Amino acid sequence: MNTNSQHADTFDPETYREQVEEAAAHVRSEHDHKATVGLILGTGLGQLADDMDVEQAISYHDIPHFPEATVEQHEGKLLLGRLDGVPVTAMQGRFHLYEGYSPKQVTFPVRVLATLGVETLLISNAAGGMNPHHEKGELMLITDHINLQGRNPLTGPNIDEWGPRFPDMSEPYDVELRELAEEQALEHGIKLHEGVYLAVIGPNMETKAEYRFMRRIGGDVVGMSTVPEVIVARHMDLRCMAITVITDECFPDALEPIDVEDVMAAAADAQPDLTRITRGVVREIGEPVVA
């Protein structure tokens, strides 16, 4: 398994930077692909892989130092191709801290995408809804986040060539991209909430008391991904947009056990709308290339 062995307590920045560059060089050797738009095809965006004109699919296993996806629903491939004529590089499957990976391993692919020339990162995820005005199967555009994972991918020596020691996070989710998403939702008659994504490490679901706490401090949804990737993307000056599929309702006074099949069904129901919004944003920000 080609995992990145860099942990915070043994982190060698020069080795890590070389590993990112080796991974990027391998991708370039497979296909001369130039894309400024990157996609993390989390829950709700699986259909985009089918909609893409894929020119090259590279298994994570074959990319030097790349982690491997262990979540059953995540394919574990880097897709190089076009979406509606726009060159894109898409991650079909992502990584999580609950899989046992370090924050630097989880965000290693984002470093590689940026090294390959990606300037804008579009992300999807699944999360539990804590806002009583949101319902299962609806979408939420992330406007801000709260990191309760207790981990940060920027700890350790900073690599100045990538970004500043103390990156600003006053606006992690790009306002212009959010406006484009809202326009697409309005055009297609899609209900698109806005709110705060709260990240926990997982993998267990939360207790009633924890949901009450997380809602009280400002969380609208709770999930186990996205925040590490966004922190690293912003460190490297990538613009970010993220949309959540609300796959279950986490209301403490009416809390029921999670049914994984129901969660996946809710994600499947939301997939067409999330795909429409994302494709519309890609068309707005990308330059189509005619084959």
C-alpha positions as CSV (number, residue, x, y, z in Angstrom):
1,M,0.0,0.0,0.0
2,N,1.5,3.4,-1.1
3,T,0.7,5.3,2.1
4,N,2.5,8.5,3.1
5,S,4.3,7.9,6.4
6,Q,4.6,11.5,7.5
7,H,3.1,12.0,10.9
8,A,3.2,15.2,13.0
9,D,5.8,13.9,15.4
10,T,8.2,12.8,12.7
11,F,7.3,15.2,10.0
12,D,10.2,16.1,7.6
13,P,8.9,18.9,5.4
14,E,11.5,18.4,2.7
15,T,10.6,14.7,2.4
16,Y,6.9,15.5,2.3
17,R,7.4,18.1,-0.4
18,E,9.4,15.7,-2.5
19,Q,6.7,13.0,-2.1
20,V,4.1,15.4,-3.3
21,E,6.2,16.3,-6.3
22,E,6.9,12.7,-7.1
23,A,3.2,11.9,-7.0
24,A,2.4,14.9,-9.3
25,A,5.2,13.8,-11.7
26,H,3.7,10.3,-11.9
27,V,0.3,11.8,-12.8
28,R,1.9,14.0,-15.5
29,S,3.7,11.0,-16.9
30,E,0.4,9.1,-17.3
31,H,-1.3,12.0,-19.2
32,D,-0.4,15.5,-20.2
33,H,-3.5,17.0,-18.6
34,K,-3.8,20.7,-17.6
35,A,-6.8,21.5,-15.5
36,T,-7.4,24.5,-13.1
37,V,-10.6,22.9,-11.7
38,G,-10.4,20.1,-9.1
39,L,-13.3,18.0,-7.8
40,I,-13.5,15.8,-4.7
41,L,-16.3,13.5,-5.6
42,G,-17.6,12.7,-2.1
43,T,-21.1,11.6,-1.3
44,G,-23.7,12.9,-3.8
45,L,-21.3,13.5,-6.7
46,G,-20.6,10.0,-7.8
47,Q,-22.7,10.6,-11.0
48,L,-20.1,13.2,-12.2
49,A,-17.6,10.4,-12.8
50,D,-20.1,8.9,-15.3
51,D,-20.8,12.4,-16.8
52,M,-17.1,13.1,-17.3
53,D,-15.2,12.5,-20.6
54,V,-12.5,10.6,-18.8
55,E,-9.2,10.5,-20.7
56,Q,-7.2,8.8,-18.0
57,A,-8.1,7.0,-14.8
58,I,-5.3,6.4,-12.4
59,S,-5.7,4.1,-9.3
60,Y,-4.6,5.6,-6.1
61,H,-2.6,2.4,-5.5
62,D,-0.4,3.3,-8.5
63,I,0.4,6.9,-7.5
64,P,3.6,7.1,-5.4
65,H,2.9,8.0,-1.7
66,F,-0.9,8.2,-2.2
67,P,-3.1,6.8,0.5
68,E,-5.6,4.2,-0.5
69,A,-9.4,4.6,0.0
70,T,-10.8,2.1,2.5
71,V,-14.4,3.3,2.6
72,E,-16.6,0.9,0.6
73,Q,-18.4,3.5,-1.4
74,H,-15.2,5.3,-2.5
75,E,-13.6,4.0,-5.7
76,G,-10.0,5.2,-5.2
77,K,-9.2,6.7,-8.6
78,L,-7.9,10.0,-9.9
79,L,-9.8,11.0,-13.0
80,L,-8.3,13.2,-15.7
81,G,-10.7,14.5,-18.3
82,R,-13.3,17.0,-19.2
83,L,-16.8,17.9,-17.8
84,D,-19.0,19.7,-20.3
85,G,-15.8,20.5,-22.2
86,V,-14.0,22.0,-19.2
87,P,-10.7,20.2,-18.2
88,V,-11.0,18.9,-14.6
89,T,-9.1,16.6,-12.3
90,A,-11.4,14.6,-10.0
91,M,-10.8,12.5,-6.9
92,Q,-13.1,9.6,-7.0
93,G,-12.9,8.8,-3.3
94,R,-11.3,10.7,-0.4
95,F,-9.6,9.9,2.9
96,H,-10.7,10.4,6.5
97,L,-9.0,10.7,9.9
98,Y,-11.2,7.9,11.2
99,E,-9.5,5.5,8.7
100,G,-6.3,5.9,10.7
101,Y,-4.6,8.3,8.4
102,S,-2.8,11.4,9.7
103,P,-4.0,14.9,8.7
104,K,-1.1,15.2,6.3
105,Q,-2.0,11.9,4.6
106,V,-5.7,12.9,4.4
107,T,-4.7,16.1,2.6
108,F,-1.8,14.8,0.5
109,P,-4.0,14.6,-2.6
110,V,-5.0,18.2,-2.3
111,R,-1.3,19.1,-2.3
112,V,-0.8,17.1,-5.4
113,L,-3.8,18.7,-7.1
114,A,-2.4,22.2,-6.4
115,T,1.0,21.1,-7.7
116,L,-0.7,19.9,-10.9
117,G,-2.1,23.4,-11.4
118,V,-5.6,23.2,-9.8
119,E,-6.7,26.6,-8.7
120,T,-10.3,25.9,-7.7
121,L,-11.5,23.0,-5.6
122,L,-15.2,21.9,-5.6
123,I,-16.1,19.4,-2.8
124,S,-19.1,17.4,-1.8
125,N,-19.8,15.5,1.4
126,A,-22.6,13.8,3.4
127,A,-23.5,15.0,6.9
128,G,-26.1,14.8,9.6
129,G,-28.5,17.7,9.8
130,M,-28.8,19.6,13.1
131,N,-30.7,22.6,11.9
132,P,-34.5,21.9,12.4
133,H,-35.2,23.9,9.2
134,H,-33.2,21.4,7.1
135,E,-34.6,18.1,6.0
136,K,-33.1,14.8,5.0
137,G,-32.2,14.7,1.3
138,E,-31.7,18.4,1.0
139,L,-28.5,20.3,0.1
140,M,-26.6,22.9,2.1
141,L,-24.0,25.2,0.7
142,I,-21.2,25.5,3.3
143,T,-20.5,29.1,4.3
144,D,-18.1,28.4,7.2
145,H,-16.9,25.5,9.3
146,I,-16.0,24.6,12.9
147,N,-13.1,22.1,13.4
148,L,-13.7,19.8,16.3
149,Q,-11.5,17.1,15.0
150,G,-8.7,18.0,17.3
151,R,-6.2,17.8,14.4
152,N,-4.8,20.2,11.9
153,P,-2.9,19.4,8.7
154,L,-0.7,22.5,9.0
155,T,1.0,21.5,12.3
156,G,4.7,21.0,12.1
157,P,7.2,23.0,10.1
158,N,5.7,25.1,7.4
159,I,6.7,24.8,3.7
160,D,6.9,28.4,2.7
161,E,6.8,27.7,-1.0
162,W,3.2,26.4,-0.5
163,G,1.8,29.0,1.8
164,P,2.2,31.2,4.9
165,R,2.8,30.0,8.4
166,F,-0.4,31.5,9.6
167,P,-2.9,31.4,6.7
168,D,-6.1,33.5,6.9
169,M,-9.3,31.7,7.3
170,S,-11.8,34.6,7.5
171,E,-13.5,33.4,4.2
172,P,-12.5,29.7,3.6
173,Y,-15.5,29.2,1.2
174,D,-15.2,31.6,-1.8
175,V,-18.0,34.1,-2.0
176,E,-18.1,34.2,-5.8
177,L,-18.3,30.5,-6.1
178,R,-21.1,30.4,-3.5
179,E,-23.0,33.0,-5.6
180,L,-22.6,30.9,-8.7
181,A,-24.0,27.8,-6.8
182,E,-26.9,29.8,-5.6
183,E,-27.7,31.0,-9.2
184,Q,-27.5,27.5,-10.5
185,A,-29.9,26.3,-7.7
186,L,-32.3,29.1,-8.5
187,E,-32.2,28.4,-12.2
188,H,-33.0,24.7,-11.7
189,G,-35.5,25.2,-8.9
190,I,-33.3,23.4,-6.3
191,K,-33.6,24.2,-2.6
192,L,-30.2,25.1,-1.4
193,H,-29.7,26.0,2.3
194,E,-26.6,27.8,3.6
195,G,-24.9,27.0,6.8
196,V,-22.0,25.9,9.0
197,Y,-20.3,22.5,8.6
198,L,-19.0,21.1,11.9
199,A,-16.2,18.5,11.5
200,V,-15.6,15.7,14.0
201,I,-13.2,12.8,13.7
202,G,-15.7,9.9,13.8
203,P,-16.4,7.2,13.0
204,N,-19.1,6.8,15.6
205,M,-22.2,8.9,15.4
206,E,-22.8,11.5,18.2
207,T,-24.8,11.3,21.4
208,K,-27.8,13.4,22.1
209,A,-25.7,15.6,24.4
210,E,-23.1,16.1,21.8
211,Y,-25.7,17.1,19.2
212,R,-27.1,19.7,21.6
213,F,-23.6,21.0,22.2
214,M,-22.7,21.2,18.5
215,R,-25.9,22.9,17.6
216,R,-25.5,25.4,20.4
217,I,-22.0,26.5,19.2
218,G,-23.2,27.1,15.7
219,G,-23.2,23.9,13.7
220,D,-25.9,23.3,11.1
221,V,-24.6,19.9,10.0
222,V,-22.0,17.5,11.3
223,G,-19.6,15.4,9.3
224,M,-16.2,13.7,9.2
225,S,-14.4,15.2,6.2
226,T,-13.8,18.3,4.1
227,V,-12.3,20.6,6.8
228,P,-8.8,19.3,6.5
229,E,-8.9,19.5,2.7
230,V,-10.2,23.1,2.8
231,I,-7.5,24.2,5.3
232,V,-4.8,22.8,3.0
233,A,-6.4,24.2,-0.1
234,R,-6.6,27.7,1.4
235,H,-3.0,27.4,2.6
236,M,-2.1,26.9,-1.1
237,D,-4.4,29.7,-2.2
238,L,-7.0,27.5,-3.9
239,R,-10.6,28.8,-4.1
240,C,-13.0,26.4,-2.4
241,M,-16.7,25.6,-2.6
242,A,-18.4,22.8,-0.7
243,I,-21.9,21.4,-0.7
244,T,-23.3,19.0,1.9
245,V,-26.0,16.3,1.3
246,I,-28.0,16.1,4.5
247,T,-28.4,12.4,4.8
248,D,-30.0,12.1,8.2
249,E,-31.7,14.3,10.9
250,C,-29.8,14.6,14.2
251,F,-32.4,16.2,16.5
252,P,-31.7,15.2,20.1
253,D,-35.3,15.1,21.3
254,A,-36.3,12.8,18.4
255,L,-33.1,10.9,17.8
256,E,-33.3,7.5,16.2
257,P,-30.5,5.0,15.4
258,I,-28.8,5.6,12.0
259,D,-29.7,3.2,9.2
260,V,-26.8,3.2,6.7
261,E,-29.2,2.1,3.8
262,D,-31.4,5.1,4.5
263,V,-28.3,7.4,4.5
264,M,-27.2,6.1,1.1
265,A,-30.8,6.4,-0.2
266,A,-30.9,10.0,0.8
267,A,-27.6,10.7,-0.9
268,A,-28.8,9.0,-4.1
269,D,-32.0,11.1,-4.1
270,A,-30.0,14.3,-3.8
271,Q,-27.4,13.3,-6.4
272,P,-29.1,14.8,-9.5
273,D,-29.6,18.2,-7.9
274,L,-26.0,18.3,-6.6
275,T,-24.7,17.3,-10.0
276,R,-26.7,20.0,-11.8
277,I,-25.3,22.7,-9.4
278,T,-21.7,21.5,-9.7
279,R,-21.8,21.1,-13.4
280,G,-23.2,24.6,-13.7
281,V,-20.5,26.1,-11.6
282,V,-17.8,24.2,-13.5
283,R,-19.1,25.6,-16.8
284,E,-19.1,29.2,-15.3
285,I,-15.5,29.1,-14.0
286,G,-13.8,26.9,-16.6
287,E,-12.6,27.4,-20.2
288,P,-14.1,24.7,-22.4
289,V,-11.5,22.9,-24.6
290,V,-12.7,21.4,-27.9
291,A,-11.1,18.1,-28.7
